[in-house]
Amino acid sequence: MPNVFISYCHQDKEWLERLQKTLKPLLRNNLISAWDDTKIHVGAKWKEEIEKELNKADIAVMLVSQNFLASEFVTAQEIPQLLKAAESRGLKIIWVPISYCMFDETELTDYQATHDPQNPLESMEKWQQDKALFEICNQIKMALRTEQPPRIVVPEVGLLPGQSKEFSWKNVLLVLTIIVLASMTVFVVVWIIHKMSIQDEGVKPSVKIFADNAYVPYNGVTTIRWSSSNAISCSSYGGSNGWTGSRALSGSFSTGNLTHTATYNIICSNTTGSASDAVTVTVGAQVLNPSPTEEPGHDKKP
């Protein structure tokens, strides 16, 4: 909530009270927090309290009058600190001409007044004063909207409940980093749960094997082919030379020259179980060339 610091002279307390009354709707709606030295508790160190509130202020409202400029504390302490804060941290200065005074002999001449100093509040009729106070409060309200953006407060890691720290990009980056890490953690957990649920549901592997030619002649050659799904390893046995051993999850194998019928077996497995398949290649009979025979009528004699 933006803080408004009201600087005035005690002889002008009537104007303080009228300003407070006009500000009441803004205070009630928590649009601002207004402070003046009437809020200093008995026994408190009043100079330290004033300095603390002055350093917290977003807007300074000065009720400028002859009494105000005649006050040594105001001119030597409050005004210099307020103007210094305006230069160093952008404190908004709003000064209100209460009575005719020599404001032009002070640094206030560099700052715009709420209305014409040649027509101060004390020179106005009652209804004009009320109107001027209303316009002053509107200027405070507009200054908050246009030049004093609301402070963003984000929680800081390691602070106790109820404690907070004003906005900084370091805190924003910290919060974003935490959000990203949390999102990644959730993603990994969901992925693991998904994988576990697949296993729990018993998604077993499958495998298919076949031969390009299931029948070959004696000493013929063919190619064995296989493919699997949901498997993490495959192995083979039987068949012809070189077939037994570990296999890729899918592939092909040349049988070489076959002289006898052979059955090629393959097993593929995962964490939930295994599957197997086999193909038999039938080899034809060996064909032998006939022995030469004698032709009839030939005489064997020399």
C-alpha positions as CSV (number, residue, x, y, z in Angstrom):
1,M,0.0,0.0,0.0
2,P,1.5,3.4,-1.0
3,N,2.5,5.7,1.9
4,V,1.6,9.4,2.1
5,F,3.7,11.5,4.4
6,I,2.0,14.8,5.5
7,S,4.3,17.6,6.6
8,Y,2.7,20.6,8.3
9,C,3.1,23.1,11.1
10,H,1.2,22.6,14.3
11,Q,-0.4,26.1,14.0
12,D,-2.0,24.8,10.8
13,K,-3.5,21.7,12.4
14,E,-7.0,22.7,11.2
15,W,-5.9,22.2,7.6
16,L,-4.4,18.9,8.5
17,E,-7.7,17.7,9.9
18,R,-9.6,18.9,6.9
19,L,-7.2,17.2,4.5
20,Q,-7.5,14.0,6.6
21,K,-11.3,14.2,6.4
22,T,-11.2,14.6,2.6
23,L,-8.7,11.7,2.3
24,K,-10.9,9.4,4.4
25,P,-12.5,7.4,1.4
26,L,-9.0,6.6,0.1
27,L,-7.9,5.5,3.5
28,R,-11.0,3.4,4.1
29,N,-10.5,1.6,0.8
30,N,-6.9,0.9,1.6
31,L,-5.7,2.8,-1.5
32,I,-3.2,4.7,0.6
33,S,-1.7,4.9,4.1
34,A,-1.4,8.5,5.4
35,W,1.0,9.4,8.2
36,D,1.6,12.6,10.1
37,D,3.2,13.4,13.5
38,T,0.0,13.1,15.4
39,K,0.5,9.3,15.1
40,I,3.6,9.4,17.2
41,H,3.0,7.6,20.5
42,V,3.8,9.1,23.9
43,G,7.3,8.3,24.9
44,A,8.5,7.5,21.4
45,K,11.6,9.2,19.9
46,W,9.7,11.6,17.7
47,K,12.7,12.6,15.4
48,E,13.4,8.9,14.7
49,E,9.8,8.2,14.0
50,I,9.5,11.1,11.6
51,E,12.7,10.1,9.8
52,K,11.5,6.4,9.6
53,E,8.1,7.4,8.1
54,L,9.7,9.9,5.8
55,N,12.0,7.2,4.3
56,K,9.0,4.9,3.7
57,A,7.0,7.6,1.9
58,D,5.9,7.4,-1.7
59,I,4.3,10.8,-1.7
60,A,5.0,13.8,0.5
61,V,2.2,16.4,1.0
62,M,3.4,19.7,2.4
63,L,0.9,22.2,3.8
64,V,2.8,25.4,3.1
65,S,2.1,28.5,5.0
66,Q,3.8,31.4,6.8
67,N,3.9,29.2,9.9
68,F,5.3,26.2,7.9
69,L,8.2,28.3,6.5
70,A,8.9,29.9,9.8
71,S,9.4,26.5,11.5
72,E,13.1,25.8,12.0
73,F,12.6,22.1,12.2
74,V,10.5,22.0,9.0
75,T,12.9,24.1,6.9
76,A,16.1,22.7,8.3
77,Q,15.0,19.0,8.6
78,E,11.9,17.9,6.8
79,I,12.0,20.0,3.6
80,P,15.7,19.1,2.8
81,Q,15.1,15.4,3.5
82,L,11.9,15.3,1.4
83,L,13.5,17.1,-1.6
84,K,16.6,14.9,-1.3
85,A,14.3,11.8,-1.5
86,A,12.6,13.3,-4.5
87,E,15.9,13.6,-6.3
88,S,17.4,10.2,-5.2
89,R,14.4,7.8,-5.2
90,G,11.6,9.6,-7.0
91,L,9.5,10.7,-4.0
92,K,6.5,12.6,-5.4
93,I,6.3,16.1,-3.9
94,I,2.8,17.7,-3.6
95,W,2.8,21.1,-1.9
96,V,-0.4,22.9,-1.0
97,P,-0.4,26.7,-0.6
98,I,-2.3,27.4,2.6
99,S,-1.6,31.1,3.1
100,Y,0.3,33.8,1.4
101,C,4.0,33.2,2.0
102,M,7.5,33.6,0.5
103,F,7.7,30.2,-0.9
104,D,9.7,31.6,-3.9
105,E,12.6,32.1,-1.5
106,T,12.8,28.3,-1.0
107,E,13.5,25.3,-3.1
108,L,9.8,24.7,-3.4
109,T,9.7,27.1,-6.3
110,D,11.2,24.2,-8.4
111,Y,8.1,22.1,-7.8
112,Q,4.5,22.6,-9.1
113,A,1.9,23.6,-6.4
114,T,-1.5,22.0,-6.3
115,H,-3.1,25.3,-7.2
116,D,-2.1,29.0,-7.7
117,P,0.0,30.2,-4.7
118,Q,-1.4,33.6,-5.4
119,N,-4.8,32.1,-4.4
120,P,-4.0,30.1,-1.3
121,L,-6.7,28.2,0.6
122,E,-7.1,30.8,3.3
123,S,-8.1,33.4,0.7
124,M,-11.0,31.2,-0.6
125,E,-14.6,30.9,0.4
126,K,-15.6,27.7,2.3
127,W,-17.0,26.0,-0.7
128,Q,-13.9,26.9,-2.7
129,Q,-11.7,25.4,0.0
130,D,-13.7,22.2,0.0
131,K,-13.4,22.0,-3.8
132,A,-9.7,22.7,-3.6
133,L,-9.2,19.9,-1.0
134,F,-11.1,17.5,-3.2
135,E,-8.9,18.3,-6.2
136,I,-5.8,17.9,-4.0
137,C,-6.9,14.4,-3.0
138,N,-7.6,13.6,-6.6
139,Q,-4.0,14.7,-7.5
140,I,-2.7,12.4,-4.8
141,K,-4.8,9.6,-6.2
142,M,-3.6,10.3,-9.8
143,A,0.0,10.5,-8.7
144,L,-0.3,7.0,-7.2
145,R,-1.7,5.6,-10.5
146,T,0.7,7.3,-12.9
147,E,4.0,7.8,-11.1
148,Q,4.0,5.4,-8.1
149,P,3.4,1.9,-9.4
150,P,2.3,-0.5,-6.6
151,R,5.0,-2.4,-4.9
152,I,5.1,-6.1,-5.7
153,V,5.8,-8.3,-2.7
154,V,6.9,-11.9,-3.2
155,P,7.7,-14.4,-0.5
156,E,11.4,-15.1,0.1
157,V,12.7,-18.6,0.8
158,G,13.8,-18.9,4.4
159,L,11.7,-16.1,5.8
160,L,9.3,-16.7,8.6
161,P,5.5,-16.7,7.9
162,G,4.2,-13.2,7.6
163,Q,7.6,-11.8,6.5
164,S,8.2,-10.7,2.9
165,K,10.6,-8.9,0.7
166,E,10.0,-6.2,-1.9
167,F,10.1,-7.3,-5.5
168,S,13.4,-8.0,-7.2
169,W,14.3,-9.8,-10.4
170,K,16.4,-12.2,-8.4
171,N,13.3,-13.4,-6.5
172,V,11.4,-13.7,-9.8
173,L,14.1,-15.9,-11.3
174,L,14.2,-18.0,-8.1
175,V,10.4,-18.6,-8.2
176,L,10.6,-19.4,-11.9
177,T,13.4,-21.9,-11.3
178,I,11.4,-23.6,-8.6
179,I,8.4,-23.8,-10.9
180,V,10.5,-25.3,-13.7
181,L,12.1,-27.9,-11.4
182,A,8.8,-28.8,-9.9
183,S,7.3,-29.3,-13.4
184,M,10.2,-31.5,-14.5
185,T,9.9,-33.6,-11.3
186,V,6.2,-34.1,-12.0
187,F,6.9,-35.1,-15.6
188,V,9.5,-37.7,-14.5
189,V,7.2,-39.1,-11.8
190,V,4.3,-39.4,-14.3
191,W,6.6,-41.1,-16.9
192,I,7.8,-43.6,-14.3
193,I,4.2,-44.3,-13.2
194,H,3.2,-44.8,-16.8
195,K,6.0,-47.2,-17.4
196,M,5.2,-49.1,-14.2
197,S,1.5,-49.3,-15.2
198,I,2.4,-50.7,-18.6
199,Q,4.3,-53.5,-16.9
200,D,1.6,-54.0,-14.3
201,E,-0.9,-54.4,-17.2
202,G,1.2,-57.3,-18.6
203,V,2.3,-55.9,-21.9
204,K,4.2,-59.0,-23.1
205,P,6.6,-59.2,-26.1
206,S,5.8,-60.9,-29.4
207,V,8.0,-62.2,-32.2
208,K,7.5,-63.6,-35.7
209,I,9.9,-65.6,-37.8
210,F,9.8,-67.0,-41.4
211,A,12.0,-68.2,-44.2
212,D,12.1,-66.7,-47.7
213,N,11.8,-70.3,-48.9
214,A,10.5,-73.0,-46.5
215,Y,11.7,-75.7,-49.0
216,V,15.1,-75.8,-50.6
217,P,16.8,-78.4,-52.6
218,Y,19.7,-80.3,-51.2
219,N,22.7,-78.0,-50.6
220,G,20.3,-75.0,-51.2
221,V,20.3,-71.6,-49.4
222,T,17.6,-69.4,-48.0
223,T,17.2,-66.4,-45.6
224,I,15.6,-66.4,-42.2
225,R,13.8,-63.2,-41.2
226,W,12.3,-62.2,-37.8
227,S,10.8,-59.1,-36.1
228,S,9.6,-58.4,-32.5
229,S,7.7,-55.8,-30.5
230,N,7.8,-54.8,-26.8
231,A,11.0,-56.9,-26.4
232,I,14.3,-55.8,-24.9
233,S,16.4,-58.9,-26.0
234,C,16.2,-61.9,-28.3
235,S,18.2,-65.1,-28.6
236,S,18.1,-68.1,-31.0
237,Y,18.9,-71.8,-31.1
238,G,18.7,-74.8,-33.4
239,G,18.9,-74.2,-37.1
240,S,22.2,-74.4,-39.0
241,N,25.7,-73.4,-38.1
242,G,26.0,-69.8,-36.7
243,W,22.3,-69.5,-35.8
244,T,22.5,-70.1,-32.1
245,G,23.2,-67.1,-29.9
246,S,22.0,-63.5,-29.2
247,R,20.0,-61.8,-31.8
248,A,18.9,-58.2,-32.6
249,L,15.2,-57.4,-32.0
250,S,14.7,-57.7,-35.7
251,G,16.9,-58.9,-38.6
252,S,17.8,-61.6,-41.1
253,F,20.1,-64.6,-41.3
254,S,21.5,-66.5,-44.3
255,T,21.3,-70.2,-43.7
256,G,24.3,-71.2,-45.8
257,N,24.2,-74.4,-47.8
258,L,21.7,-76.8,-46.2
259,T,22.1,-80.6,-46.4
260,H,19.4,-81.5,-43.9
261,T,16.1,-80.2,-42.7
262,A,16.5,-77.6,-39.9
263,T,14.3,-75.8,-37.4
264,Y,15.2,-72.1,-36.5
265,N,13.9,-71.1,-33.1
266,I,13.9,-67.6,-31.6
267,I,12.9,-66.2,-28.1
268,C,12.3,-62.6,-27.3
269,S,11.7,-61.3,-23.8
270,N,11.1,-58.2,-21.5
271,T,10.5,-57.7,-17.8
272,T,6.9,-59.2,-18.0
273,G,7.7,-62.4,-19.9
274,S,8.9,-63.9,-23.2
275,A,7.6,-65.1,-26.5
276,S,9.0,-67.6,-29.0
277,D,8.5,-68.7,-32.6
278,A,10.1,-71.1,-35.0
279,V,10.3,-71.9,-38.7
280,T,11.4,-75.2,-40.3
281,V,13.3,-75.3,-43.6
282,T,12.8,-78.6,-45.4
283,V,15.7,-79.8,-47.5
284,G,15.2,-82.0,-50.5
285,A,16.8,-85.4,-50.9
286,Q,20.3,-85.6,-52.4
287,V,20.3,-86.7,-56.1
288,L,23.0,-89.2,-57.0
289,N,24.3,-89.6,-60.6
290,P,23.6,-93.3,-62.0
291,S,26.6,-95.8,-62.6
292,P,27.6,-96.3,-66.3
293,T,26.1,-99.5,-67.9
294,E,27.4,-101.8,-70.7
295,E,25.8,-101.6,-74.1
296,P,24.6,-105.1,-75.4
297,G,26.5,-106.8,-78.2
298,H,29.9,-105.4,-77.4
299,D,32.7,-108.0,-77.3
300,K,35.0,-107.6,-74.4
301,K,37.7,-109.5,-76.0
302,P,40.6,-107.6,-77.3
